[in-house]
Amino acid sequence: MAARAGRSADAKASAAVAFARSLVENAGGVSAAEVQVLRDAGYDDAGIVDIIVTVSLNVLTNFLGKATKVEIDFPRVALDGVRVGRAA
């Protein structure tokens, strides 16, 4: 729940969460200083890209859901006898 509030007890995770929040609040317009905070926390280029892509995909799916009113949980799908998804 701390991550949803934009914080974490772990310093590295806290930097990622703060960066993710800034990405959303500023429509991707983060500063070089914010990127440097991630680097100082131990993230390399790939880790930074991973954070940006993860945030972007979450925003995309939120926009898609709000715009189309599509169900979040898709109908049940049978996989080798295991039922997955919401009950019909």
C-alpha positions in Angstrom: 0.0 0.0 0.0 2.9 2.3 0.6 3.8 2.2 -3.2 0.3 3.5 -4.0 1.0 6.4 -1.8 4.3 7.0 -3.6 6.7 5.7 -1.0 8.5 2.5 0.1 10.6 1.5 3.1 13.3 0.2 0.7 15.4 3.1 -0.6 15.9 1.7 -4.1 12.2 0.9 -4.4 11.3 4.3 -3.0 13.3 6.0 -5.8 11.5 4.0 -8.4 8.0 4.7 -6.9 8.8 8.4 -6.7 10.0 8.4 -10.3 6.9 6.5 -11.5 4.6 8.9 -9.7 6.4 11.9 -11.3 6.1 10.2 -14.7 2.4 10.1 -14.3 1.9 13.5 -12.8 4.1 15.2 -15.4 2.9 13.2 -18.4 6.4 11.8 -18.9 8.1 15.1 -18.5 10.7 14.1 -15.8 13.9 16.0 -15.2 17.5 14.9 -15.6 17.8 15.3 -11.9 15.0 12.8 -11.3 16.7 10.3 -13.6 19.9 10.9 -11.7 18.2 10.0 -8.5 17.4 6.6 -10.0 21.0 6.1 -11.1 22.2 7.0 -7.7 19.8 4.5 -6.2 21.4 1.8 -8.4 19.3 1.6 -11.5 21.0 1.3 -14.9 19.6 2.3 -18.3 17.7 -1.0 -18.6 16.1 -0.6 -15.2 15.1 3.0 -15.9 13.5 1.9 -19.2 11.7 -0.9 -17.4 10.2 1.5 -14.9 9.0 3.8 -17.8 7.6 1.0 -19.8 5.8 -0.5 -16.8 4.2 2.9 -15.9 3.3 3.5 -19.6 1.5 0.1 -19.9 -0.4 0.8 -16.7 -1.5 4.2 -18.0 -2.4 2.6 -21.4 -4.6 -0.1 -19.8 -6.3 2.5 -17.5 -7.1 4.7 -20.5 -8.3 1.7 -22.5 -10.5 0.6 -19.6 -12.0 4.0 -19.0 -12.6 4.8 -22.6 -14.1 1.5 -23.6 -15.7 0.4 -20.3 -14.3 -3.1 -21.2 -14.5 -5.6 -18.3 -11.2 -5.8 -16.4 -11.7 -9.5 -15.7 -12.3 -11.4 -18.9 -14.8 -14.3 -19.1 -13.6 -17.6 -17.9 -11.1 -19.5 -19.9 -10.5 -23.3 -19.4 -6.8 -24.2 -19.3 -6.2 -27.9 -18.8 -9.2 -28.2 -16.5 -8.4 -25.1 -14.5 -10.9 -22.3 -14.7 -9.5 -18.8 -14.8 -11.3 -15.4 -14.6 -14.6 -14.2 -13.3 -17.6 -16.4 -12.9 -20.3 -16.0 -15.5 
